[in-house]
């Protein structure tokens, strides 16, 4: 479920854009009731970003 939700935020966006969209939703008044789900989703997005950074470093690619 969380990975599917993270995929929704990622779509065709970079991880940084997805995290910015997540932050905007997390702070929106209409999402306050779903804050626990969004908090977990933010963790998934941050983990994906960390994995992507690790892979780029391993393969010698410059960080964006």
Helices and strands as residue ranges (DSSP letters): H 2-10, H 15-27, G 29-34, H 35-58
